[in-house]
Amino acid sequence: MSKEKKKIRENFRNEVFKRDGFKCRMCGNPKAKLDAHHITNPKEIINGGYVKENGITLCDTDTGCHMKAEQFHLGNEVEEGYTPEDLYKKINSSYELACLKSEQL
């Protein structure tokens, strides 16, 4: 991975964590290992969707909130509250806003 790509990913992660108060937006756990989850797959948004409007902080454990949200990307049944639409609402964003902001990168 190039240095530029690493910097873009790091900035995305930092902006999402900062906005979300460094805790999981779904369960509120501030002590769990955290991940900046792409709500819409990066391949589906121009410039990869590395904008805070397309990210949400989720706990990253085998059964944690990140895995629940990932089920959508894996094509599996998604637990209530973890669909992309639900996650966007949680951060006051939308697919359209994420696309717009990503185009501005």
Short mmCIF file of the C-alpha atoms (twelve columns), coordinates in Angstrom:
data_MODEL
# 
_entry.id   MODEL 
# 
loop_
_atom_site.group_PDB 
_atom_site.id 
_atom_site.type_symbol 
_atom_site.label_atom_id 
_atom_site.label_alt_id 
_atom_site.label_comp_id 
_atom_site.label_asym_id 
_atom_site.label_seq_id 
_atom_site.Cartn_x 
_atom_site.Cartn_y 
_atom_site.Cartn_z 
_atom_site.pdbx_PDB_model_num 
ATOM 1   C CA . MET A 1   0.000   0.000   0.000  1 
ATOM 2   C CA . SER A 2   1.341   3.419   -0.932 1 
ATOM 3   C CA . LYS A 3   2.144   6.080   1.645  1 
ATOM 4   C CA . GLU A 4   -0.611  8.266   0.187  1 
ATOM 5   C CA . LYS A 5   -3.216  5.493   0.545  1 
ATOM 6   C CA . LYS A 6   -2.092  4.837   4.139  1 
ATOM 7   C CA . LYS A 7   -2.478  8.529   4.939  1 
ATOM 8   C CA . ILE A 8   -5.970  8.646   3.406  1 
ATOM 9   C CA . ARG A 9   -7.036  5.603   5.438  1 
ATOM 10  C CA . GLU A 10  -5.502  7.003   8.633  1 
ATOM 11  C CA . ASN A 11  -7.244  10.364  8.146  1 
ATOM 12  C CA . PHE A 12  -10.564 8.574   7.536  1 
ATOM 13  C CA . ARG A 13  -10.140 6.534   10.707 1 
ATOM 14  C CA . ASN A 14  -9.145  9.560   12.814 1 
ATOM 15  C CA . GLU A 15  -12.023 11.729  11.551 1 
ATOM 16  C CA . VAL A 16  -14.604 8.993   12.161 1 
ATOM 17  C CA . PHE A 17  -13.288 8.181   15.654 1 
ATOM 18  C CA . LYS A 18  -13.141 11.863  16.620 1 
ATOM 19  C CA . ARG A 19  -16.696 12.557  15.442 1 
ATOM 20  C CA . ASP A 20  -17.950 9.464   17.302 1 
ATOM 21  C CA . GLY A 21  -16.159 10.269  20.550 1 
ATOM 22  C CA . PHE A 22  -13.808 7.269   20.327 1 
ATOM 23  C CA . LYS A 23  -16.529 4.763   21.201 1 
ATOM 24  C CA . CYS A 24  -18.762 2.333   19.362 1 
ATOM 25  C CA . ARG A 25  -21.807 4.178   18.030 1 
ATOM 26  C CA . MET A 26  -23.999 1.108   18.401 1 
ATOM 27  C CA . CYS A 27  -23.213 -0.289  21.868 1 
ATOM 28  C CA . GLY A 28  -21.270 2.653   23.302 1 
ATOM 29  C CA . ASN A 29  -18.316 0.552   24.450 1 
ATOM 30  C CA . PRO A 30  -15.341 2.940   24.794 1 
ATOM 31  C CA . LYS A 31  -12.914 0.187   25.851 1 
ATOM 32  C CA . ALA A 32  -13.340 -2.261  22.968 1 
ATOM 33  C CA . LYS A 33  -10.983 -2.351  20.007 1 
ATOM 34  C CA . LEU A 34  -12.570 0.026   17.511 1 
ATOM 35  C CA . ASP A 35  -12.854 0.039   13.740 1 
ATOM 36  C CA . ALA A 36  -13.859 2.785   11.329 1 
ATOM 37  C CA . HIS A 37  -16.420 0.868   9.269  1 
ATOM 38  C CA . HIS A 38  -17.218 1.890   5.690  1 
ATOM 39  C CA . ILE A 39  -21.007 1.986   5.566  1 
ATOM 40  C CA . THR A 40  -21.022 1.666   1.783  1 
ATOM 41  C CA . ASN A 41  -18.329 -0.518  0.275  1 
ATOM 42  C CA . PRO A 42  -15.345 1.635   -0.766 1 
ATOM 43  C CA . LYS A 43  -15.443 0.114   -4.260 1 
ATOM 44  C CA . GLU A 44  -18.934 1.528   -4.796 1 
ATOM 45  C CA . ILE A 45  -18.021 5.182   -4.177 1 
ATOM 46  C CA . ILE A 46  -15.685 7.370   -6.207 1 
ATOM 47  C CA . ASN A 47  -12.304 7.840   -4.501 1 
ATOM 48  C CA . GLY A 48  -13.104 4.946   -2.164 1 
ATOM 49  C CA . GLY A 49  -15.542 6.715   0.133  1 
ATOM 50  C CA . TYR A 50  -12.829 7.622   2.634  1 
ATOM 51  C CA . VAL A 51  -14.905 10.410  4.158  1 
ATOM 52  C CA . LYS A 52  -16.390 10.546  7.646  1 
ATOM 53  C CA . GLU A 53  -19.856 10.748  6.065  1 
ATOM 54  C CA . ASN A 54  -19.344 7.124   4.942  1 
ATOM 55  C CA . GLY A 55  -17.849 5.842   8.185  1 
ATOM 56  C CA . ILE A 56  -19.032 4.853   11.628 1 
ATOM 57  C CA . THR A 57  -17.070 3.737   14.682 1 
ATOM 58  C CA . LEU A 58  -17.929 0.165   15.641 1 
ATOM 59  C CA . CYS A 59  -16.417 -2.257  18.145 1 
ATOM 60  C CA . ASP A 60  -14.274 -4.841  16.407 1 
ATOM 61  C CA . THR A 61  -14.648 -8.217  18.069 1 
ATOM 62  C CA . ASP A 62  -15.722 -11.571 16.640 1 
ATOM 63  C CA . THR A 63  -19.326 -10.983 17.701 1 
ATOM 64  C CA . GLY A 64  -19.223 -7.196  17.977 1 
ATOM 65  C CA . CYS A 65  -21.022 -4.442  16.167 1 
ATOM 66  C CA . HIS A 66  -18.541 -4.320  13.285 1 
ATOM 67  C CA . MET A 67  -19.223 -7.961  12.427 1 
ATOM 68  C CA . LYS A 68  -22.971 -7.323  12.594 1 
ATOM 69  C CA . ALA A 69  -22.638 -4.446  10.106 1 
ATOM 70  C CA . GLU A 70  -20.309 -6.463  7.850  1 
ATOM 71  C CA . GLN A 71  -23.058 -9.026  7.268  1 
ATOM 72  C CA . PHE A 72  -24.590 -6.645  4.713  1 
ATOM 73  C CA . HIS A 73  -21.364 -6.582  2.676  1 
ATOM 74  C CA . LEU A 74  -21.123 -10.376 2.915  1 
ATOM 75  C CA . GLY A 75  -24.625 -10.769 1.497  1 
ATOM 76  C CA . ASN A 76  -26.031 -12.251 4.689  1 
ATOM 77  C CA . GLU A 77  -29.102 -11.387 6.710  1 
ATOM 78  C CA . VAL A 78  -28.518 -8.168  8.646  1 
ATOM 79  C CA . GLU A 79  -29.574 -7.678  12.251 1 
ATOM 80  C CA . GLU A 80  -32.079 -4.896  12.805 1 
ATOM 81  C CA . GLY A 81  -30.334 -1.531  13.184 1 
ATOM 82  C CA . TYR A 82  -27.232 -2.525  11.199 1 
ATOM 83  C CA . THR A 83  -28.313 -1.886  7.602  1 
ATOM 84  C CA . PRO A 84  -26.456 0.867   5.745  1 
ATOM 85  C CA . GLU A 85  -29.533 3.088   5.969  1 
ATOM 86  C CA . ASP A 86  -29.672 2.600   9.754  1 
ATOM 87  C CA . LEU A 87  -25.958 3.321   10.143 1 
ATOM 88  C CA . TYR A 88  -26.164 6.484   8.021  1 
ATOM 89  C CA . LYS A 89  -29.061 7.711   10.178 1 
ATOM 90  C CA . LYS A 90  -27.002 7.054   13.313 1 
ATOM 91  C CA . ILE A 91  -24.367 9.555   12.105 1 
ATOM 92  C CA . ASN A 92  -26.794 11.998  10.414 1 
ATOM 93  C CA . SER A 93  -25.494 11.166  6.949  1 
ATOM 94  C CA . SER A 94  -26.646 9.408   3.777  1 
ATOM 95  C CA . TYR A 95  -25.288 7.546   0.785  1 
ATOM 96  C CA . GLU A 96  -25.786 10.665  -1.327 1 
ATOM 97  C CA . LEU A 97  -23.874 12.886  1.094  1 
ATOM 98  C CA . ALA A 98  -21.045 10.354  1.353  1 
ATOM 99  C CA . CYS A 99  -20.779 10.244  -2.462 1 
ATOM 100 C CA . LEU A 100 -20.768 14.047  -2.693 1 
ATOM 101 C CA . LYS A 101 -18.049 14.442  -0.066 1 
ATOM 102 C CA . SER A 102 -15.978 11.646  -1.600 1 
ATOM 103 C CA . GLU A 103 -16.083 13.346  -5.011 1 
ATOM 104 C CA . GLN A 104 -14.494 16.394  -3.379 1 
ATOM 105 C CA . LEU A 105 -11.379 14.464  -2.289 1 
# 
